[in-house]
Amino acid sequence: MFKKLARRLMFSYLTVIFIALVVLGGLLSYLFENYYFIEKERRLKTHGEEVSRVVESYFEGKLDIYGMNKALENYEHHLNAQLVLFDRNGEKFEKLRLYEHAQKEDPFTKEEWNQVLDDKTVARKDIGYLNFYKDTVLSVAVPIKNNGQVTGAVSLHSTIYDIRETMLQVRKFIILAGLIAMAIATLLTYWLSKRISQPLKQMSKAASELAVGKSTDPIHVDGNDEIAQLAHTFNTMAKELATTEQVRRDFIANVSHELRSPLTYICGVLQGINDRKFTEDPIAMENYVSAALTKTKGMSRLIQDLLDLSRMEAKTFQLFKTKMDLNETIRRLLAQLDPILDKKSLSLKVQLKDRPIWINADIDRIEQVLTNLLDNAIKFTPVAGIIKVKTTIEKNYARVEITDSGPGIPKEELPFIWERFYKVDKVRTPGSEGTGLGLAIVKRLILAHEGQIEVQSEVNKGTTFIFTLPVID
């Protein structure tokens, strides 16, 4: 397919270039030929006026007939032209020329002779008209005056042989230049066609490999044109697909672990009950059943998160908005976290706006956002660390900042933390349990409330999550 594309591109380019060269060559040929005709006509008119003045000098007695004829012969030789003198009636001044001429015909029309007699210079081009020329002839007639009155005319007749020979050389040069230009254009179009088709061929091959799950090397294209941008976009897509595939595999491993561990525990408890191992110790059985129930609720939350995320991505998720005080909601949630904070000896620094912040939102979902972000802050803040919570109002938006003093997030991983199933902590270290769904849900909930969320983090310096929501009066 791409060989055909390269051929089509080359054929298209060369066709356009060929047509352009033919048109340009024809135009140049026409312009040059027209220029030479105009120039020759100008020369004939100029010398015709000079001959007219020579004849006028003869009439005035300034030249004898021999001097005049000598001058006329020089003009004929210099111009390579036939020179004939006519009176007012269009008859030749035979007595003025001392030798016989082959010219017996007058190429000018009656109207043209009338113009000459009105003291005007005329010119015409005839093809094979004059019997002493077997070629196209350019003729010029200039009036002759005697005592200020037009008494006749001098006509000059010259073939365009010299123009034709010059134009033949010009056309040869144009054809040669065109052939050289076509050769250069062929090389350039071949290179350009390859430059366009080769990356497309590489992308097609890479896309086929991606379709069957294989990894591909980045496609390199020099420059910054559309093809290079397409290759860059393709490389980005391939990289994101690889990242998504890795996230999917990590998710499967995480979910498998999240489900396998509680299911194994529940299965063990049920097997013990079935084998009547707890009949003699009802308290132990109660503890085991309670733990199994807790694990069942954890699996239920995991499944609910997956369902919520799927609904959000399918845009079938509904929000039940009502007027709420964001500051009051934060105070209530922080009060519920006191036991957990005390257990890790964490310090909590709270800086809330000094008045209520009213927003129109789904209370349960905003609590879900805050709970998730606060749980993350507690989870990743080391013992005796500090957690900060701050609210402000900026440009009709409520701004909430939740900062921890944990290990931070590497810069290269920040763009991916909002993706579903993504986990910064690839190794399951104590206290970092989770499926990677929390932040994906948080971002979608904030966006559903017409807000924005961002993260600022430095390794070993902690992380700050910032989200904004529109306020109401």
C-alpha positions as CSV (number, residue, x, y, z in Angstrom):
1,M,0.0,0.0,0.0
2,F,2.7,2.5,0.9
3,K,4.7,1.7,-2.2
4,K,1.6,2.7,-4.1
5,L,1.2,5.8,-2.0
6,A,4.8,6.8,-2.7
7,R,4.3,6.3,-6.4
8,R,1.1,8.3,-6.4
9,L,2.8,11.1,-4.5
10,M,5.7,11.2,-6.9
11,F,3.4,11.0,-10.0
12,S,1.2,13.9,-8.6
13,Y,4.2,16.1,-7.8
14,L,6.0,15.4,-11.1
15,T,2.8,16.0,-13.1
16,V,2.2,19.4,-11.4
17,I,5.9,20.3,-11.9
18,F,5.8,19.2,-15.5
19,I,2.7,21.2,-16.3
20,A,4.1,24.2,-14.5
21,L,7.4,23.9,-16.5
22,V,5.5,23.6,-19.8
23,V,3.3,26.6,-19.0
24,L,6.3,28.6,-17.9
25,G,8.4,27.5,-20.9
26,G,5.6,28.5,-23.3
27,L,5.1,31.8,-21.5
28,L,8.8,32.6,-21.6
29,S,9.0,31.6,-25.3
30,Y,6.0,33.9,-26.1
31,L,7.5,36.8,-24.1
32,F,10.9,36.5,-25.7
33,E,9.5,36.2,-29.2
34,N,7.2,39.1,-28.7
35,Y,10.1,41.1,-27.2
36,Y,12.3,40.4,-30.3
37,F,9.5,41.3,-32.7
38,I,8.9,44.6,-30.9
39,E,12.6,45.3,-30.7
40,K,13.1,44.6,-34.5
41,E,10.1,46.7,-35.4
42,R,11.5,49.5,-33.2
43,R,14.9,49.3,-35.0
44,L,13.2,49.3,-38.5
45,K,11.1,52.3,-37.5
46,T,14.2,54.2,-36.2
47,H,16.3,53.5,-39.2
48,G,13.3,54.2,-41.5
49,E,13.1,57.7,-40.0
50,E,16.8,58.1,-40.6
51,V,16.4,57.0,-44.2
52,S,13.5,59.5,-44.5
53,R,15.8,62.3,-43.3
54,V,18.4,61.2,-45.9
55,V,15.9,61.4,-48.7
56,E,14.7,64.8,-47.4
57,S,18.3,66.0,-47.4
58,Y,18.4,65.0,-51.1
59,F,15.3,66.9,-51.9
60,E,16.8,69.9,-50.1
61,G,19.9,69.7,-52.2
62,K,22.2,68.8,-49.3
63,L,23.0,65.4,-50.9
64,D,23.4,64.3,-54.5
65,I,21.8,61.2,-55.8
66,Y,25.0,59.2,-55.5
67,G,25.5,60.1,-51.9
68,M,21.9,59.3,-51.1
69,N,22.0,55.8,-52.8
70,K,25.3,55.0,-51.0
71,A,23.6,55.8,-47.7
72,L,20.6,53.7,-48.6
73,E,22.8,50.8,-49.6
74,N,24.6,51.0,-46.2
75,Y,21.2,50.9,-44.4
76,E,20.1,47.9,-46.4
77,H,23.3,46.0,-45.6
78,H,23.3,47.0,-41.9
79,L,19.6,46.0,-41.4
80,N,19.7,43.0,-43.8
81,A,16.5,44.5,-45.3
82,Q,15.0,45.7,-48.6
83,L,14.5,49.4,-48.8
84,V,12.0,50.9,-51.3
85,L,11.0,54.6,-51.9
86,F,7.4,55.5,-52.9
87,D,5.7,58.7,-54.0
88,R,2.3,59.9,-52.8
89,N,0.5,57.7,-55.3
90,G,2.2,54.6,-54.1
91,E,4.5,54.4,-57.2
92,K,8.2,53.7,-56.8
93,F,10.6,56.5,-57.1
94,E,12.5,54.6,-59.8
95,K,14.6,57.6,-60.7
96,L,16.0,57.9,-57.2
97,R,17.5,54.4,-57.2
98,L,20.5,53.5,-59.4
99,Y,20.0,49.8,-59.5
100,E,17.2,47.3,-60.2
101,H,15.2,45.9,-57.2
102,A,13.2,42.7,-57.1
103,Q,10.5,44.4,-55.0
104,K,7.5,44.9,-57.3
105,E,4.7,44.6,-54.7
106,D,3.3,46.8,-52.1
107,P,2.3,44.9,-48.9
108,F,0.5,47.9,-47.3
109,T,-3.2,48.4,-47.5
110,K,-4.9,51.6,-48.7
111,E,-5.8,52.5,-45.2
112,E,-2.2,52.0,-44.0
113,W,-0.9,54.2,-46.9
114,N,-3.4,56.9,-45.9
115,Q,-2.0,56.8,-42.4
116,V,1.5,57.2,-43.8
117,L,0.4,60.2,-45.9
118,D,-1.1,61.6,-42.7
119,D,2.5,61.7,-41.4
120,K,2.3,58.5,-39.4
121,T,4.6,55.5,-39.3
122,V,3.0,52.0,-39.8
123,A,4.2,48.4,-39.5
124,R,2.9,45.0,-40.5
125,K,3.9,41.4,-40.5
126,D,3.2,39.2,-43.6
127,I,3.8,35.5,-44.1
128,G,5.2,34.7,-47.5
129,Y,3.5,37.8,-49.0
130,L,6.4,39.4,-50.7
131,N,7.6,37.4,-53.7
132,F,11.3,38.0,-53.1
133,Y,11.1,36.5,-49.6
134,K,9.9,33.0,-48.8
135,D,9.6,33.7,-45.1
136,T,7.6,35.9,-42.7
137,V,8.4,39.5,-43.4
138,L,8.3,42.5,-41.1
139,S,7.6,45.7,-43.0
140,V,7.7,49.4,-41.9
141,A,6.6,52.5,-43.8
142,V,7.8,55.9,-42.8
143,P,6.7,59.2,-44.4
144,I,9.1,61.3,-46.5
145,K,8.7,65.1,-46.4
146,N,9.7,67.9,-48.7
147,N,9.2,71.5,-47.5
148,G,7.1,70.2,-44.6
149,Q,4.7,68.3,-46.9
150,V,4.5,64.5,-47.2
151,T,5.7,63.6,-50.7
152,G,6.1,59.9,-50.3
153,A,7.3,57.1,-48.1
154,V,10.2,54.8,-47.4
155,S,9.4,51.1,-46.7
156,L,11.7,48.7,-45.1
157,H,11.2,44.9,-45.4
158,S,13.1,42.3,-43.3
159,T,12.6,38.6,-42.7
160,I,12.3,37.3,-39.1
161,Y,15.0,34.7,-39.8
162,D,17.3,36.1,-37.2
163,I,14.4,36.1,-34.7
164,R,13.6,32.5,-35.5
165,E,17.2,31.4,-35.1
166,T,17.4,33.3,-31.8
167,M,14.1,31.8,-30.6
168,L,15.4,28.3,-31.5
169,Q,18.3,28.8,-29.2
170,V,16.1,30.2,-26.5
171,R,13.7,27.2,-26.8
172,K,16.7,24.8,-26.6
173,F,17.8,26.5,-23.5
174,I,14.3,26.4,-21.9
175,I,14.0,22.7,-22.8
176,L,17.4,22.0,-21.3
177,A,16.6,24.0,-18.2
178,G,13.3,22.2,-17.9
179,L,15.0,18.7,-18.2
180,I,17.5,19.7,-15.5
181,A,14.6,21.0,-13.3
182,M,12.6,17.8,-13.9
183,A,15.7,15.7,-12.9
184,I,16.2,17.7,-9.7
185,A,12.4,17.6,-9.0
186,T,12.3,13.8,-9.5
187,L,15.1,13.4,-6.9
188,L,13.4,15.8,-4.5
189,T,9.9,14.3,-5.0
190,Y,11.4,10.8,-4.5
191,W,13.0,11.9,-1.2
192,L,9.8,13.7,-0.1
193,S,7.6,10.8,-1.0
194,K,9.8,8.4,1.0
195,R,9.9,10.9,3.9
196,I,6.1,10.9,3.9
197,S,5.4,7.2,3.3
198,Q,8.2,5.7,5.4
199,P,7.0,7.0,8.7
200,L,3.4,6.0,7.8
201,K,4.7,2.5,7.0
202,Q,6.5,2.3,10.3
203,M,3.3,3.5,12.1
204,S,1.2,1.0,10.3
205,K,3.6,-1.8,11.3
206,A,3.7,-0.6,14.9
207,A,-0.1,-0.3,15.0
208,S,-0.4,-3.9,13.8
209,E,2.0,-5.0,16.6
210,L,0.1,-3.0,19.2
211,A,-3.1,-4.6,18.0
212,V,-1.8,-8.1,18.9
213,G,-0.3,-6.9,22.2
214,K,3.3,-6.5,21.2
215,S,5.5,-3.6,22.4
216,T,7.0,-1.3,19.8
217,D,10.0,1.0,19.6
218,P,9.4,4.7,19.3
219,I,9.2,6.0,15.7
220,H,11.7,8.8,15.0
221,V,11.0,11.4,12.4
222,D,13.2,14.5,11.9
223,G,11.6,18.0,11.7
224,N,8.5,19.5,13.2
225,D,6.0,19.2,10.3
226,E,2.7,17.3,10.3
227,I,4.3,13.9,9.8
228,A,6.7,14.5,12.7
229,Q,3.8,15.6,14.9
230,L,1.8,12.5,13.8
231,A,4.7,10.3,14.7
232,H,5.1,12.1,18.1
233,T,1.4,11.6,18.7
234,F,1.6,8.0,17.8
235,N,4.6,7.5,20.1
236,T,2.6,9.1,22.9
237,M,-0.4,6.9,22.2
238,A,1.8,3.8,22.2
239,K,3.4,4.9,25.5
240,E,0.0,5.5,27.1
241,L,-1.2,2.1,25.8
242,A,1.8,0.4,27.3
243,T,1.2,2.3,30.6
244,T,-2.5,1.4,30.5
245,E,-1.7,-2.2,29.9
246,Q,0.8,-2.3,32.8
247,V,-1.8,-0.5,35.0
248,R,-4.4,-3.1,34.0
249,R,-2.0,-6.0,34.9
250,D,-1.2,-4.3,38.2
251,F,-4.9,-3.8,38.8
252,I,-5.6,-7.5,38.2
253,A,-2.8,-8.4,40.6
254,N,-4.1,-5.9,43.2
255,V,-7.8,-6.9,42.9
256,S,-6.8,-10.6,43.0
257,H,-4.9,-10.0,46.2
258,E,-7.8,-7.8,47.6
259,L,-10.3,-10.5,46.9
260,R,-8.2,-13.6,47.4
261,S,-7.1,-12.7,51.0
262,P,-10.6,-12.0,52.4
263,L,-12.1,-14.9,50.5
264,T,-9.5,-17.2,51.8
265,Y,-10.2,-16.0,55.3
266,I,-13.9,-16.2,55.0
267,C,-13.6,-19.7,53.5
268,G,-11.5,-20.7,56.4
269,V,-14.0,-19.4,59.0
270,L,-16.9,-21.1,57.2
271,Q,-15.0,-24.3,57.0
272,G,-14.3,-24.1,60.7
273,I,-17.9,-23.5,61.5
274,N,-18.9,-26.4,59.2
275,D,-16.4,-28.6,61.0
276,R,-17.7,-27.4,64.4
277,K,-14.3,-26.3,65.5
278,F,-15.7,-23.3,67.5
279,T,-18.4,-25.2,69.4
280,E,-16.4,-25.1,72.6
281,D,-15.3,-21.5,72.2
282,P,-18.2,-19.3,71.2
283,I,-16.2,-16.1,71.8
284,A,-13.5,-17.1,69.3
285,M,-16.2,-18.0,66.8
286,E,-17.8,-14.6,67.3
287,N,-14.5,-12.8,66.7
288,Y,-13.8,-14.9,63.6
289,V,-17.3,-14.2,62.2
290,S,-16.9,-10.5,62.9
291,A,-13.6,-10.3,61.1
292,A,-15.1,-12.2,58.2
293,L,-18.0,-9.7,58.1
294,T,-15.5,-6.8,58.0
295,K,-13.7,-8.4,55.1
296,T,-17.0,-8.9,53.3
297,K,-17.8,-5.2,53.7
298,G,-14.3,-4.3,52.3
299,M,-15.0,-6.4,49.2
300,S,-18.4,-4.8,48.9
301,R,-16.8,-1.3,49.0
302,L,-14.3,-2.4,46.3
303,I,-17.0,-3.6,44.0
304,Q,-19.1,-0.5,44.7
305,D,-16.1,1.7,43.8
306,L,-15.7,-0.2,40.5
307,L,-19.4,0.3,39.8
308,D,-19.3,4.0,40.6
309,L,-16.2,4.5,38.4
310,S,-17.8,2.7,35.5
311,R,-21.0,4.8,35.8
312,M,-18.9,8.0,35.9
313,E,-17.0,7.0,32.8
314,A,-20.3,6.0,31.1
315,K,-21.9,9.4,32.2
316,T,-24.8,7.6,33.9
317,F,-23.8,8.7,37.4
318,Q,-26.3,10.9,39.2
319,L,-25.6,13.6,41.8
320,F,-28.1,14.7,44.4
321,K,-27.1,18.3,45.0
322,T,-28.1,20.4,47.9
323,K,-26.9,23.5,49.7
324,M,-24.1,22.6,52.2
325,D,-21.5,24.3,54.3
326,L,-18.1,22.9,53.2
327,N,-16.3,24.1,56.4
328,E,-18.9,22.3,58.6
329,T,-18.5,19.1,56.6
330,I,-14.7,19.2,57.0
331,R,-15.0,19.8,60.8
332,R,-17.3,16.8,61.2
333,L,-15.1,14.4,59.2
334,L,-11.9,15.6,61.1
335,A,-13.7,14.9,64.4
336,Q,-14.4,11.3,63.3
337,L,-10.7,10.8,62.5
338,D,-9.4,11.8,65.9
339,P,-8.9,8.2,67.1
340,I,-6.9,7.3,64.0
341,L,-4.7,10.4,64.3
342,D,-4.0,9.7,68.0
343,K,-3.1,6.1,67.1
344,K,-0.2,7.4,64.8
345,S,0.5,10.4,67.0
346,L,-0.2,12.7,64.1
347,S,-0.6,16.5,64.5
348,L,-3.5,18.2,62.7
349,K,-3.2,21.8,61.7
350,V,-6.6,23.2,60.5
351,Q,-7.0,26.7,58.9
352,L,-10.6,27.1,57.8
353,K,-12.3,30.2,56.4
354,D,-13.7,32.4,59.2
355,R,-17.2,32.1,57.8
356,P,-19.4,29.3,56.2
357,I,-18.5,28.3,52.6
358,W,-21.8,27.5,50.9
359,I,-21.7,25.2,47.9
360,N,-24.3,23.3,45.8
361,A,-23.1,19.7,45.9
362,D,-23.9,16.1,46.7
363,I,-23.1,15.9,50.4
364,D,-22.3,12.1,50.3
365,R,-20.0,12.5,47.3
366,I,-18.1,15.5,48.8
367,E,-17.7,13.5,52.0
368,Q,-16.3,10.7,49.9
369,V,-13.8,13.0,48.3
370,L,-12.7,14.5,51.6
371,T,-12.5,11.0,53.3
372,N,-10.4,9.6,50.5
373,L,-7.9,12.5,50.5
374,L,-7.7,12.5,54.3
375,D,-7.3,8.7,54.4
376,N,-4.4,9.0,51.9
377,A,-2.8,11.8,54.0
378,I,-3.0,9.6,57.2
379,K,-1.9,6.5,55.3
380,F,1.3,8.1,53.9
381,T,2.2,10.4,56.8
382,P,4.8,8.8,59.1
383,V,4.3,8.5,62.8
384,A,4.4,11.9,64.6
385,G,4.0,13.6,61.3
386,I,1.8,16.6,60.4
387,I,-1.3,16.9,58.3
388,K,-2.6,20.4,57.3
389,V,-6.2,21.2,56.1
390,K,-6.9,24.7,54.8
391,T,-10.0,26.3,53.1
392,T,-10.2,29.7,51.3
393,I,-12.3,31.4,48.7
394,E,-10.8,32.7,45.5
395,K,-12.7,34.2,42.6
396,N,-16.1,32.6,43.5
397,Y,-14.5,29.2,44.1
398,A,-14.0,27.4,47.4
399,R,-10.4,26.1,47.6
400,V,-9.5,23.2,49.8
401,E,-5.9,22.1,50.5
402,I,-4.9,18.8,52.2
403,T,-1.2,18.5,52.9
404,D,0.7,15.5,54.3
405,S,4.3,15.1,55.4
406,G,4.8,11.8,53.7
407,P,7.4,10.5,51.2
408,G,5.9,12.5,48.3
409,I,5.3,11.4,44.7
410,P,8.0,11.2,42.0
411,K,7.5,13.9,39.4
412,E,7.4,11.5,36.5
413,E,4.5,9.7,38.2
414,L,2.3,12.7,38.9
415,P,0.5,12.7,35.5
416,F,-0.7,9.1,36.1
417,I,-2.0,9.2,39.7
418,W,-5.5,10.1,38.4
419,E,-5.8,7.0,36.2
420,R,-7.9,4.1,37.4
421,F,-5.9,1.2,39.0
422,Y,-2.7,3.3,39.2
423,K,-0.6,3.0,42.3
424,V,2.5,4.9,43.1
425,D,3.6,2.3,45.6
426,K,4.3,-0.7,43.4
427,V,5.4,-2.8,46.3
428,R,2.7,-3.6,48.8
429,T,4.3,-2.0,51.9
430,P,2.4,-2.0,55.2
431,G,-0.2,0.8,55.3
432,S,-0.3,1.3,51.6
433,E,-3.1,-1.1,50.8
434,G,-5.5,0.0,48.1
435,T,-6.6,-0.8,44.6
436,G,-5.7,2.5,43.0
437,L,-9.4,3.5,42.4
438,G,-9.7,6.3,45.1
439,L,-8.0,9.2,43.2
440,A,-9.7,8.2,39.9
441,I,-13.1,8.5,41.6
442,V,-12.1,11.7,43.5
443,K,-11.1,13.5,40.2
444,R,-14.3,12.4,38.4
445,L,-16.5,13.5,41.4
446,I,-14.8,17.0,41.5
447,L,-15.2,17.4,37.7
448,A,-18.8,16.3,38.0
449,H,-19.3,19.2,40.5
450,E,-17.8,21.7,37.9
451,G,-14.6,22.0,39.9
452,Q,-10.9,21.3,39.4
453,I,-8.3,19.3,41.3
454,E,-4.5,19.2,41.2
455,V,-1.6,17.8,43.1
456,Q,1.7,19.3,44.2
457,S,4.4,17.0,45.5
458,E,8.1,16.7,46.1
459,V,9.9,13.5,47.1
460,N,10.6,13.4,50.8
461,K,8.8,16.7,51.3
462,G,5.1,15.6,51.3
463,T,2.1,16.0,49.0
464,T,-0.7,18.6,48.7
465,F,-4.0,17.9,47.1
466,I,-5.9,21.0,46.0
467,F,-9.5,21.1,44.7
468,T,-11.9,23.9,44.0
469,L,-15.7,24.0,43.9
470,P,-18.0,26.9,42.8
471,V,-19.6,28.7,45.8
472,I,-23.1,30.1,46.0
473,D,-24.5,33.2,47.7
